[in-house]
Amino acid sequence: MDFQFSKMHGAGNDFVVVLCDAAGSGECAFRDVPDPERIVKVCDRRTGIGADGLFFLTPLGANRFKMEFYNNDGSRASMCGNGLRCAGLFAGRHAKQKELVFETDSGELCASVLEDDGVTGRVRITILQNEPFRFCGELNGYPVYSGVAGVPHAVAIVPDVDLVDVDTEGRALRYHEVFVPAGTNVDFIESLPRADGLFRIRTYERGVEAETPACGTGISSAGIVLHQFLKKNEKVRILSRSNDILEVEILKENSILKGVALTGPAVSVFSGTAAL
C-alpha cells in the first residue's frame, strides 16, 4: 500500500510524518491496527525512509490534532518532545494556524509556531511532568534522578559528557534493576555550564536503543533536575549532541512544578510517496 509522508527532524532527531483523515481510512488504514514490522521497515535507514520514529497526525478540529507516536523498533511511546515540535510545525502549516493543541498518550499538549521560513521553524511546546522526579542514589557510579516528563527518564549527573560511553553506560542504566520492567531513557548532563552558560547533554533513547542527536523530553527532564535538585535557574539553555541549543523554562502552578516549556528548531527535510 502506497502512502504519502514527510520527513522532518528536530535538532537531528528525525521522524516520518503521516497525515491521516479523521476516520483513519485510505493510506492510514494500518494506523488502526499498528503493525510493528511495517513501522520498523519504514524507519530502516538502509531499506526504508529512515528515522528515529514515526508519528501519525489526525485533524480533530481547526487547530486540534491527535498525535500517535512510534519508536523505530515498532514500539509505541506516549509522546516525543522533538517529534512534537515537528508535529507543531507540520500541523501549523496544514491548518494555517500558529497555536496548536495535540491529544497524545501523555495528555493534551500545546505547540506555538514562533518562526517559520518554509523549511525551518522555531517551535515552543509544553511537556507535562507526569511523575515527579526523585533521587535514585548512585547508580553505576553516577548520581541519578528519575521521573516522567512525557516518557520515563533517568538523568545522570556527570563532570564531562565527552568522557561518557553513552551506548554502553546508557544501556546499563536503561536496563538497571531500579527501572524494571519498563526501563527508561537515560540522559547524561553536566552539572556546571560552559563559559557561555550552556549545559551539555547526551541521551540514550529507549526504543531507538542507541544514542540520538537530541531528545526533547530528555532535555526537558534535565531542565527539571537542574532546577529542582541542583538549584539552577528556571530558564536554562541546553546544548544537544547535534550542536543545537534548546531552551527550557520551568512551568509552575501555585509554586508546584507542573512541567516545562521547550523551545527549539524543527526542520522539513523532504516529502514523498512510499510503498513499504
Salt bridges, closest charged atoms under 4 A:
ASP14 OD2 - LYS7 NZ 3.32
ASP14 OD1 - ARG45 NH2 2.75
ASP32 OD1 - ARG31 NH2 3.06
ASP52 OD1 - ARG45 NH2 3.04
GLU68 OE1 - ARG31 NE 3.66
GLU68 OE2 - ARG76 NH1 3.73
GLU103 OE2 - ARG64 NH1 3.54
ASP105 OD2 - ARG76 NE 2.79
GLU108 OE1 - ARG64 NH1 2.79
ASP116 OD1 - ARG93 NH2 2.79
ASP160 OD1 - ARG200 NH2 3.05
ASP162 OD2 - ARG200 NH1 2.97
ASP162 OD1 - ARG241 NH1 3.31
ASP187 OD2 - HIS153 ND1 2.72
GLU190 OE2 - ARG200 NH2 2.59
ASP196 OD2 - ARG194 NH2 2.53
GLU209 OE2 - ARG174 NH2 2.86
GLU211 OE2 - ARG202 NE 2.80
GLU211 OE2 - ARG241 NE 3.80
GLU234 OE2 - LYS252 NZ 3.32
GLU247 OE2 - ARG122 NH2 3.04
GLU249 OE1 - ARG124 NH2 3.49
